[in-house]
């Protein structure tokens, strides 16, 4: 009877300890989504399913935590996984100087602009970007348009880094890059008129000046008028009118994040270097292709050739 | 060649205050409006149930043509005749001054005239510079486009404002004192707009009283209503004066024809997801030609004139639903209602409006039975006050052993309803005589018994595409059985169903894009007519053409077009002789104060004089040179 009472007491103490232990205790992986549903939930679910380490994984939405709580979370040896730019920005701004951070789904250019505390070692910050490596995009161009040699590109300065990569990779593949820089929205139309007559394919990159939801109609109609097929970066773009796209889904990015997070140790806090998702998908818009007289390769064959997966 | 990044440029660009938001995952994951919807896409020619030729902007520019009607010289099997400085006849299969056997649409708006049939090409509020492309169906297509598509369909598609953002000015001057000016500006975000203001004038043929001048105005607005909805509004106006009559014509001395041509059009488009799309269209066309015609004859009271006004209007509304039935089938269905009004005391001898109602229901299905087999089936049911009720079906089966080849067999039935001039003309007018009393002149009387024309068409077509070589080829062999053709029977003064014909023909086109800015288009057509009509070979036996364009150095384009047709006797008894014409164009693009500019010289009839439409000496046109300038800013 006495022994049973002791056991009960120990259990009670344990439960009380657990109840009062702050959730931001060391060694915990905190997923922090910019918003509750949709792509953020998809990435988080995939992360959880693929996470191999024996560590607690907690899921928060940005709306559930105030600045003080974020600061507390990041003041311990935790791994914070912000999903989306808003969450990443909140974590960067409120960072307590201790936790490692692995952002998911943030474009490379935006990740570069995040400002981290000076005392936070850079090896404790990493990313799984939503954008695609240059080589992957150009491989898609070559697979779908084997005779294309002139690639058109209209971008603003925010894509200067990506352009450098495209220039190097295009030169390596003996492709010519017909490039126009724009700084203001009204420069986009003349830039397209300059590039399209000299392009076999137009590459679209997300760009807050050159190509975004607000001017997608203008850009796609203009490319169609010039009968120049578009290669893009998202599933939505294929539906809108791009002939071929390459993209990584939130689930693919979530799984990649889980693989990186599984290698994280609270003691050192180090993370693998920033990466693009290894897994990616491609999609075609066969109606637009046929209308432009483009003979698409078999989708399954193109996937196999490029190493893409059917998502 | 990789263009190097200028570090200074980058610095400048970076220094630019960026008002736009930072890139985020939303830019990758967000839904975009479906821009290139089924209704916006040109139908792939290899999947179409009939032979389609496309005149694209590159061809339009390379041709150097300045009259809209001339562009149809670029279509296999089309004959273009120029009756005077502004009047054109565009026909395939049956040629006459009032060529009226084809449906003609601009952005889906039928401009086929309910009064006389056909189209007055000079009275369209439409600048060639505003045309994106012209899709021409070579062959009947009532199943898709309704009555009057008896031998073909011309579908002119204008430029969306988003495609021509910015401002553009163009000017053309040259032979026959021709002057054309156009100023266009386009832009906008949620409300995209294109406005074109134009002026045209020319002296016409040297020996004819056929000068013309007038302004034109066009507006095209596209409103993004969100949630996949868009509304577009178009308005057009063309006015001006055409010189008409002749000093030797006693019943029609020299005078002016005043033109008032306008239209308004609304299109609503909603993308419903899963490949579904709803399209609503309402439009109104209006054309008024006003003439006060002087008469000069010794027997008629001096100073006598009569009014020869002709007014027509069309109200049209239609709804269409496009559906994707899985990956292998697509379906379109819809209906329309139309009210046509014609008014002319001169031609119909009555002062009230002649009103014709018509309505129709249509459906069209495209079903991929197998990766190599495509079935197109469709039908249009129509009810027309003058033509009665009719069903016009079509079925086409294409065998596509691989994406490069498509072999098609098709059968269709088409019809053309009588227009007011054919059914209700009462072209009678009185003139006062110097000696007292009047004389009555009767040209045409009513025949309400006139029946619609019909066409039972069978064709075999082939479309081959080799995009890796920039090569495309299409060809068709056909047999059209045309019944109840309408004309004035010899010895009568009214229109009736005078003839049946059988057309055996072939036409084809080869397109070769040799280099990005160099291409060749070759057209050839042959037609044999077996007809009970009084002019049994009412179309040239052979029509052919070739258009070459080549970029010799950056910005220097040279093109040449050669067009031929055999002599024939037209449906209305004109006798165009053999026609051979060569046009040449040289264009240079350059920067003018940082703006894109182009200067071009066009020489028409470069190989010497040609007879236009018939063999009257005053219709012999010699070399004509024009200078064209265009600047975007």
Boltz contact constraints between the chains, C-beta under 6 A:
constraints:
  - contact:
      token1: [A, 39]
      token2: [B, 29]
      max_distance: 6.0
  - contact:
      token1: [A, 84]
      token2: [B, 25]
      max_distance: 6.0
  - contact:
      token1: [A, 85]
      token2: [B, 24]
      max_distance: 6.0
  - contact:
      token1: [A, 105]
      token2: [B, 25]
      max_distance: 6.0
  - contact:
      token1: [A, 107]
      token2: [B, 23]
      max_distance: 6.0
  - contact:
      token1: [A, 109]
      token2: [B, 23]
      max_distance: 6.0
  - contact:
      token1: [A, 110]
      token2: [B, 22]
      max_distance: 6.0
  - contact:
      token1: [A, 110]
      token2: [B, 23]
      max_distance: 6.0
  - contact:
      token1: [A, 130]
      token2: [B, 25]
      max_distance: 6.0
  - contact:
      token1: [A, 130]
      token2: [B, 28]
      max_distance: 6.0
  - contact:
      token1: [A, 147]
      token2: [B, 468]
      max_distance: 6.0
  - contact:
      token1: [A, 157]
      token2: [B, 10]
      max_distance: 6.0
  - contact:
      token1: [A, 157]
      token2: [B, 13]
      max_distance: 6.0
  - contact:
      token1: [A, 157]
      token2: [B, 14]
      max_distance: 6.0
  - contact:
      token1: [A, 160]
      token2: [B, 10]
      max_distance: 6.0
  - contact:
      token1: [A, 167]
      token2: [B, 2]
      max_distance: 6.0
  - contact:
      token1: [A, 171]
      token2: [B, 2]
      max_distance: 6.0
  - contact:
      token1: [A, 176]
      token2: [B, 1]
      max_distance: 6.0
  - contact:
      token1: [A, 177]
      token2: [B, 2]
      max_distance: 6.0
  - contact:
      token1: [A, 179]
      token2: [B, 3]
      max_distance: 6.0
  - contact:
      token1: [A, 181]
      token2: [B, 13]
      max_distance: 6.0
  - contact:
      token1: [A, 183]
      token2: [B, 13]
      max_distance: 6.0
  - contact:
      token1: [A, 183]
      token2: [B, 16]
      max_distance: 6.0
  - contact:
      token1: [A, 189]
      token2: [B, 165]
      max_distance: 6.0
  - contact:
      token1: [A, 189]
      token2: [B, 166]
      max_distance: 6.0
  - contact:
      token1: [A, 206]
      token2: [B, 23]
      max_distance: 6.0
  - contact:
      token1: [A, 206]
      token2: [B, 27]
      max_distance: 6.0
  - contact:
      token1: [A, 208]
      token2: [B, 20]
      max_distance: 6.0
  - contact:
      token1: [A, 208]
      token2: [B, 21]
      max_distance: 6.0
  - contact:
      token1: [A, 208]
      token2: [B, 23]
      max_distance: 6.0
  - contact:
      token1: [A, 209]
      token2: [B, 20]
      max_distance: 6.0
  - contact:
      token1: [A, 213]
      token2: [B, 30]
      max_distance: 6.0
  - contact:
      token1: [A, 213]
      token2: [B, 32]
      max_distance: 6.0
  - contact:
      token1: [A, 216]
      token2: [B, 32]
      max_distance: 6.0
  - contact:
      token1: [A, 217]
      token2: [B, 35]
      max_distance: 6.0
  - contact:
      token1: [A, 217]
      token2: [B, 162]
      max_distance: 6.0
  - contact:
      token1: [A, 218]
      token2: [B, 162]
      max_distance: 6.0
  - contact:
      token1: [A, 220]
      token2: [B, 35]
      max_distance: 6.0
  - contact:
      token1: [A, 221]
      token2: [B, 160]
      max_distance: 6.0
  - contact:
      token1: [A, 221]
      token2: [B, 162]
      max_distance: 6.0
  - contact:
      token1: [A, 221]
      token2: [B, 163]
      max_distance: 6.0
  - contact:
      token1: [A, 222]
      token2: [B, 163]
      max_distance: 6.0
  - contact:
      token1: [A, 224]
      token2: [B, 36]
      max_distance: 6.0
  - contact:
      token1: [A, 225]
      token2: [B, 163]
      max_distance: 6.0
  - contact:
      token1: [A, 234]
      token2: [B, 28]
      max_distance: 6.0
  - contact:
      token1: [A, 236]
      token2: [B, 31]
      max_distance: 6.0
  - contact:
      token1: [A, 236]
      token2: [B, 32]
      max_distance: 6.0
  - contact:
      token1: [A, 239]
      token2: [B, 34]
      max_distance: 6.0
  - contact:
      token1: [A, 240]
      token2: [B, 32]
      max_distance: 6.0
  - contact:
      token1: [A, 240]
      token2: [B, 34]
      max_distance: 6.0
  - contact:
      token1: [A, 240]
      token2: [B, 35]
      max_distance: 6.0
  - contact:
      token1: [A, 241]
      token2: [B, 35]
      max_distance: 6.0
  - contact:
      token1: [A, 241]
      token2: [B, 36]
      max_distance: 6.0
  - contact:
      token1: [A, 288]
      token2: [B, 36]
      max_distance: 6.0
  - contact:
      token1: [A, 290]
      token2: [B, 44]
      max_distance: 6.0
  - contact:
      token1: [A, 291]
      token2: [B, 41]
      max_distance: 6.0
  - contact:
      token1: [A, 291]
      token2: [B, 42]
      max_distance: 6.0
  - contact:
      token1: [A, 291]
      token2: [B, 44]
      max_distance: 6.0
  - contact:
      token1: [A, 293]
      token2: [B, 465]
      max_distance: 6.0
  - contact:
      token1: [A, 293]
      token2: [B, 467]
      max_distance: 6.0
  - contact:
      token1: [A, 295]
      token2: [B, 403]
      max_distance: 6.0
  - contact:
      token1: [A, 295]
      token2: [B, 467]
      max_distance: 6.0
